Amino acid sequence: LKPVNGLPLSLGFDAGGSPAATIGQFMPNGQNRVLREIVTEPGTGAARFAAMVLEALLGEYRGFPVSEAWGDPSAFYGADRANGELAWMETVARALNINISPAPSNEPGLRHDAVRWYLGGLIDGKTPRYIVDPRCKKLIAGFVAHYHLTKQATGGNTDRLAVAKNSYS
């Protein structure tokens, strides 16, 4: 998929075991288009990850403004504030010179409902709400087969769904 001139980019970030990002655009008709994924090896630090994202933004997407950027809420914690450290997501935001907001929720049910809505319908009876560039191999594989939910069996929460952590989560 090629970016549409005149439309800003939307970015999504996950720090996780293998940091990842998506670069997309929301079309005027409401369609969500994922143009690119950046998936790294386990242990990739915030600075190196940000350099990979910046390379894509200054290369393939040069001149496109970023309208919004969202990140995994858990990546905004863990910094030693007393020692002047930044959290992982704050480091990425500073390196890219953009504001990254924490996603409103990390609750699997809410996240899945939102994805299900995009995947489950058409805008005008023929236009899909969500399309993904075929180069986004990890994202597509996760949607097709590798992203799994499991039931938690700790603390009496046997009916609560959780994400089974793997390289696609």
C-alpha positions as protocol buffer text, in pm:
chain_id: "A"
residue {
  index: 1
  type: LEU
  ca { x: 0 y: 0 z: 0 }
}
residue {
  index: 2
  type: LYS
  ca { x: 122 y: 345 z: -81 }
}
residue {
  index: 3
  type: PRO
  ca { x: 61 y: 634 z: 158 }
}
residue {
  index: 4
  type: VAL
  ca { x: -205 y: 881 z: 48 }
}
residue {
  index: 5
  type: ASN
  ca { x: -68 y: 1231 z: 3 }
}
residue {
  index: 6
  type: GLY
  ca { x: -232 y: 1491 z: 223 }
}
residue {
  index: 7
  type: LEU
  ca { x: -325 y: 1244 z: 499 }
}
residue {
  index: 8
  type: PRO
  ca { x: -122 y: 1224 z: 820 }
}
residue {
  index: 9
  type: LEU
  ca { x: 20 y: 905 z: 966 }
}
residue {
  index: 10
  type: SER
  ca { x: -99 y: 716 z: 1271 }
}
residue {
  index: 11
  type: LEU
  ca { x: 162 y: 521 z: 1469 }
}
residue {
  index: 12
  type: GLY
  ca { x: 122 y: 236 z: 1715 }
}
residue {
  index: 13
  type: PHE
  ca { x: 398 y: 108 z: 1945 }
}
residue {
  index: 14
  type: ASP
  ca { x: 459 y: -194 z: 2164 }
}
residue {
  index: 15
  type: ALA
  ca { x: 772 y: -229 z: 2379 }
}
residue {
  index: 16
  type: GLY
  ca { x: 718 y: -597 z: 2463 }
}
residue {
  index: 17
  type: GLY
  ca { x: 983 y: -865 z: 2432 }
}
residue {
  index: 18
  type: SER
  ca { x: 1028 y: -777 z: 2063 }
}
residue {
  index: 19
  type: PRO
  ca { x: 951 y: -407 z: 2020 }
}
residue {
  index: 20
  type: ALA
  ca { x: 722 y: -335 z: 1725 }
}
residue {
  index: 21
  type: ALA
  ca { x: 546 y: -48 z: 1554 }
}
residue {
  index: 22
  type: THR
  ca { x: 284 y: 5 z: 1289 }
}
residue {
  index: 23
  type: ILE
  ca { x: 260 y: 298 z: 1051 }
}
residue {
  index: 24
  type: GLY
  ca { x: -84 y: 361 z: 908 }
}
residue {
  index: 25
  type: GLN
  ca { x: -338 y: 611 z: 784 }
}
residue {
  index: 26
  type: PHE
  ca { x: -704 y: 668 z: 853 }
}
residue {
  index: 27
  type: MET
  ca { x: -889 y: 742 z: 531 }
}
residue {
  index: 28
  type: PRO
  ca { x: -1164 y: 1007 z: 509 }
}
residue {
  index: 29
  type: ASN
  ca { x: -1421 y: 726 z: 470 }
}
residue {
  index: 30
  type: GLY
  ca { x: -1310 y: 572 z: 801 }
}
residue {
  index: 31
  type: GLN
  ca { x: -1093 y: 294 z: 664 }
}
residue {
  index: 32
  type: ASN
  ca { x: -785 y: 208 z: 871 }
}
residue {
  index: 33
  type: ARG
  ca { x: -487 y: 123 z: 650 }
}
residue {
  index: 34
  type: VAL
  ca { x: -171 y: -36 z: 793 }
}
residue {
  index: 35
  type: LEU
  ca { x: 111 y: 62 z: 559 }
}
residue {
  index: 36
  type: ARG
  ca { x: 413 y: -81 z: 738 }
}
residue {
  index: 37
  type: GLU
  ca { x: 524 y: -279 z: 1038 }
}
residue {
  index: 38
  type: ILE
  ca { x: 857 y: -261 z: 1212 }
}
residue {
  index: 39
  type: VAL
  ca { x: 928 y: -572 z: 1418 }
}
residue {
  index: 40
  type: THR
  ca { x: 1257 y: -610 z: 1602 }
}
residue {
  index: 41
  type: GLU
  ca { x: 1451 y: -887 z: 1769 }
}
residue {
  index: 42
  type: PRO
  ca { x: 1403 y: -958 z: 2141 }
}
residue {
  index: 43
  type: GLY
  ca { x: 1608 y: -726 z: 2357 }
}
residue {
  index: 44
  type: THR
  ca { x: 1611 y: -432 z: 2115 }
}
residue {
  index: 45
  type: GLY
  ca { x: 1649 y: -118 z: 2323 }
}
residue {
  index: 46
  type: ALA
  ca { x: 1443 y: 197 z: 2294 }
}
residue {
  index: 47
  type: ALA
  ca { x: 1715 y: 404 z: 2123 }
}
residue {
  index: 48
  type: ARG
  ca { x: 1790 y: 143 z: 1854 }
}
residue {
  index: 49
  type: PHE
  ca { x: 1418 y: 80 z: 1800 }
}
residue {
  index: 50
  type: ALA
  ca { x: 1352 y: 454 z: 1761 }
}
residue {
  index: 51
  type: ALA
  ca { x: 1633 y: 475 z: 1503 }
}
residue {
  index: 52
  type: MET
  ca { x: 1461 y: 201 z: 1298 }
}
residue {
  index: 53
  type: VAL
  ca { x: 1126 y: 384 z: 1310 }
}
residue {
  index: 54
  type: LEU
  ca { x: 1292 y: 716 z: 1225 }
}
residue {
  index: 55
  type: GLU
  ca { x: 1460 y: 557 z: 924 }
}
residue {
  index: 56
  type: ALA
  ca { x: 1119 y: 451 z: 791 }
}
residue {
  index: 57
  type: LEU
  ca { x: 958 y: 788 z: 863 }
}
residue {
  index: 58
  type: LEU
  ca { x: 1238 y: 984 z: 696 }
}
residue {
  index: 59
  type: GLY
  ca { x: 1263 y: 741 z: 406 }
}
residue {
  index: 60
  type: GLU
  ca { x: 941 y: 592 z: 282 }
}
residue {
  index: 61
  type: TYR
  ca { x: 717 y: 846 z: 464 }
}
residue {
  index: 62
  type: ARG
  ca { x: 921 y: 1166 z: 435 }
}
residue {
  index: 63
  type: GLY
  ca { x: 698 y: 1472 z: 445 }
}
residue {
  index: 64
  type: PHE
  ca { x: 402 y: 1296 z: 606 }
}
residue {
  index: 65
  type: PRO
  ca { x: 306 y: 1449 z: 941 }
}
residue {
  index: 66
  type: VAL
  ca { x: 215 y: 1225 z: 1234 }
}
residue {
  index: 67
  type: SER
  ca { x: -136 y: 1299 z: 1364 }
}
residue {
  index: 68
  type: GLU
  ca { x: -133 y: 1049 z: 1648 }
}
residue {
  index: 69
  type: ALA
  ca { x: 88 y: 794 z: 1816 }
}
residue {
  index: 70
  type: TRP
  ca { x: -23 y: 537 z: 2073 }
}
residue {
  index: 71
  type: GLY
  ca { x: 179 y: 300 z: 2285 }
}
residue {
  index: 72
  type: ASP
  ca { x: 140 y: 10 z: 2524 }
}
residue {
  index: 73
  type: PRO
  ca { x: 56 y: 172 z: 2860 }
}
residue {
  index: 74
  type: SER
  ca { x: 296 y: -56 z: 3048 }
}
residue {
  index: 75
  type: ALA
  ca { x: 594 y: 89 z: 2857 }
}
residue {
  index: 76
  type: PHE
  ca { x: 538 y: 427 z: 3024 }
}
residue {
  index: 77
  type: TYR
  ca { x: 638 y: 285 z: 3364 }
}
residue {
  index: 78
  type: GLY
  ca { x: 955 y: 155 z: 3521 }
}
residue {
  index: 79
  type: ALA
  ca { x: 1182 y: 458 z: 3492 }
}
residue {
  index: 80
  type: ASP
  ca { x: 1394 y: 568 z: 3787 }
}
residue {
  index: 81
  type: ARG
  ca { x: 1253 y: 921 z: 3803 }
}
residue {
  index: 82
  type: ALA
  ca { x: 1471 y: 1014 z: 4102 }
}
residue {
  index: 83
  type: ASN
  ca { x: 1774 y: 942 z: 3884 }
}
residue {
  index: 84
  type: GLY
  ca { x: 1636 y: 1133 z: 3583 }
}
residue {
  index: 85
  type: GLU
  ca { x: 1561 y: 826 z: 3372 }
}
residue {
  index: 86
  type: LEU
  ca { x: 1289 y: 809 z: 3109 }
}
residue {
  index: 87
  type: ALA
  ca { x: 1054 y: 518 z: 3058 }
}
residue {
  index: 88
  type: TRP
  ca { x: 1099 y: 309 z: 2742 }
}
residue {
  index: 89
  type: MET
  ca { x: 815 y: 481 z: 2554 }
}
residue {
  index: 90
  type: GLU
  ca { x: 932 y: 827 z: 2663 }
}
residue {
  index: 91
  type: THR
  ca { x: 1277 y: 751 z: 2521 }
}
residue {
  index: 92
  type: VAL
  ca { x: 1123 y: 655 z: 2186 }
}
residue {
  index: 93
  type: ALA
  ca { x: 900 y: 965 z: 2185 }
}
residue {
  index: 94
  type: ARG
  ca { x: 1194 y: 1197 z: 2249 }
}
residue {
  index: 95
  type: ALA
  ca { x: 1410 y: 1030 z: 1985 }
}
residue {
  index: 96
  type: LEU
  ca { x: 1131 y: 1066 z: 1725 }
}
residue {
  index: 97
  type: ASN
  ca { x: 1030 y: 1413 z: 1848 }
}
residue {
  index: 98
  type: ILE
  ca { x: 663 y: 1313 z: 1868 }
}
residue {
  index: 99
  type: ASN
  ca { x: 411 y: 1276 z: 2147 }
}
residue {
  index: 100
  type: ILE
  ca { x: 320 y: 913 z: 2215 }
}
residue {
  index: 101
  type: SER
  ca { x: 9 y: 869 z: 2429 }
}
residue {
  index: 102
  type: PRO
  ca { x: -62 y: 559 z: 2635 }
}
residue {
  index: 103
  type: ALA
  ca { x: -336 y: 347 z: 2478 }
}
residue {
  index: 104
  type: PRO
  ca { x: -659 y: 399 z: 2672 }
}
residue {
  index: 105
  type: SER
  ca { x: -662 y: 42 z: 2799 }
}
residue {
  index: 106
  type: ASN
  ca { x: -459 y: -275 z: 2805 }
}
residue {
  index: 107
  type: GLU
  ca { x: -773 y: -479 z: 2874 }
}
residue {
  index: 108
  type: PRO
  ca { x: -775 y: -765 z: 2619 }
}
residue {
  index: 109
  type: GLY
  ca { x: -1154 y: -763 z: 2578 }
}
residue {
  index: 110
  type: LEU
  ca { x: -1167 y: -395 z: 2483 }
}
residue {
  index: 111
  type: ARG
  ca { x: -874 y: -429 z: 2247 }
}
residue {
  index: 112
  type: HIS
  ca { x: -1025 y: -732 z: 2077 }
}
residue {
  index: 113
  type: ASP
  ca { x: -1365 y: -567 z: 2040 }
}
residue {
  index: 114
  type: ALA
  ca { x: -1202 y: -275 z: 1858 }
}
residue {
  index: 115
  type: VAL
  ca { x: -1006 y: -504 z: 1625 }
}
residue {
  index: 116
  type: ARG
  ca { x: -1309 y: -725 z: 1569 }
}
residue {
  index: 117
  type: TRP
  ca { x: -1512 y: -421 z: 1466 }
}
residue {
  index: 118
  type: TYR
  ca { x: -1253 y: -321 z: 1204 }
}
residue {
  index: 119
  type: LEU
  ca { x: -1212 y: -677 z: 1074 }
}
residue {
  index: 120
  type: GLY
  ca { x: -1581 y: -763 z: 1078 }
}
residue {
  index: 121
  type: GLY
  ca { x: -1743 y: -523 z: 841 }
}
residue {
  index: 122
  type: LEU
  ca { x: -1755 y: -309 z: 536 }
}
residue {
  index: 123
  type: ILE
  ca { x: -1786 y: 68 z: 517 }
}
residue {
  index: 124
  type: ASP
  ca { x: -2023 y: 101 z: 224 }
}
residue {
  index: 125
  type: GLY
  ca { x: -2111 y: -259 z: 158 }
}
residue {
  index: 126
  type: LYS
  ca { x: -1791 y: -317 z: -40 }
}
residue {
  index: 127
  type: THR
  ca { x: -1496 y: -129 z: 118 }
}
residue {
  index: 128
  type: PRO
  ca { x: -1323 y: -311 z: 406 }
}
residue {
  index: 129
  type: ARG
  ca { x: -1280 y: -112 z: 728 }
}
residue {
  index: 130
  type: TYR
  ca { x: -926 y: -243 z: 775 }
}
residue {
  index: 131
  type: ILE
  ca { x: -656 y: -332 z: 526 }
}
residue {
  index: 132
  type: VAL
  ca { x: -298 y: -438 z: 585 }
}
residue {
  index: 133
  type: ASP
  ca { x: -8 y: -412 z: 342 }
}
residue {
  index: 134
  type: PRO
  ca { x: 104 y: -765 z: 244 }
}
residue {
  index: 135
  type: ARG
  ca { x: 458 y: -679 z: 361 }
}
residue {
  index: 136
  type: CYS
  ca { x: 331 y: -678 z: 724 }
}
residue {
  index: 137
  type: LYS
  ca { x: 406 y: -1049 z: 765 }
}
residue {
  index: 138
  type: LYS
  ca { x: 409 y: -1060 z: 1147 }
}
residue {
  index: 139
  type: LEU
  ca { x: 83 y: -868 z: 1184 }
}
residue {
  index: 140
  type: ILE
  ca { x: -92 y: -1082 z: 924 }
}
residue {
  index: 141
  type: ALA
  ca { x: 37 y: -1407 z: 1078 }
}
residue {
  index: 142
  type: GLY
  ca { x: -86 y: -1290 z: 1418 }
}
residue {
  index: 143
  type: PHE
  ca { x: -433 y: -1219 z: 1282 }
}
residue {
  index: 144
  type: VAL
  ca { x: -448 y: -1545 z: 1089 }
}
residue {
  index: 145
  type: ALA
  ca { x: -327 y: -1795 z: 1349 }
}
residue {
  index: 146
  type: HIS
  ca { x: -66 y: -1702 z: 1605 }
}
residue {
  index: 147
  type: TYR
  ca { x: -227 y: -1449 z: 1841 }
}
residue {
  index: 148
  type: HIS
  ca { x: -395 y: -1649 z: 2117 }
}
residue {
  index: 149
  type: LEU
  ca { x: -606 y: -1586 z: 2423 }
}
residue {
  index: 150
  type: THR
  ca { x: -594 y: -1803 z: 2730 }
}
residue {
  index: 151
  type: LYS
  ca { x: -786 y: -1811 z: 3054 }
}
residue {
  index: 152
  type: GLN
  ca { x: -601 y: -1701 z: 3363 }
}
residue {
  index: 153
  type: ALA
  ca { x: -594 y: -1958 z: 3638 }
}
residue {
  index: 154
  type: THR
  ca { x: -442 y: -1748 z: 3914 }
}
residue {
  index: 155
  type: GLY
  ca { x: -605 y: -1580 z: 4209 }
}
residue {
  index: 156
  type: GLY
  ca { x: -946 y: -1725 z: 4130 }
}
residue {
  index: 157
  type: ASN
  ca { x: -969 y: -1539 z: 3798 }
}
residue {
  index: 158
  type: THR
  ca { x: -1042 y: -1854 z: 3599 }
}
residue {
  index: 159
  type: ASP
  ca { x: -1292 y: -1678 z: 3372 }
}
residue {
  index: 160
  type: ARG
  ca { x: -1071 y: -1383 z: 3285 }
}
residue {
  index: 161
  type: LEU
  ca { x: -911 y: -1386 z: 2940 }
}
residue {
  index: 162
  type: ALA
  ca { x: -543 y: -1299 z: 2899 }
}
residue {
  index: 163
  type: VAL
  ca { x: -313 y: -1282 z: 2601 }
}
residue {
  index: 164
  type: ALA
  ca { x: -87 y: -1584 z: 2563 }
}
residue {
  index: 165
  type: LYS
  ca { x: 254 y: -1418 z: 2534 }
}
residue {
  index: 166
  type: ASN
  ca { x: 443 y: -1517 z: 2221 }
}
residue {
  index: 167
  type: SER
  ca { x: 628 y: -1337 z: 1944 }
}
residue {
  index: 168
  type: TYR
  ca { x: 293 y: -1229 z: 1790 }
}
residue {
  index: 169
  type: SER
  ca { x: 142 y: -1075 z: 2103 }
}
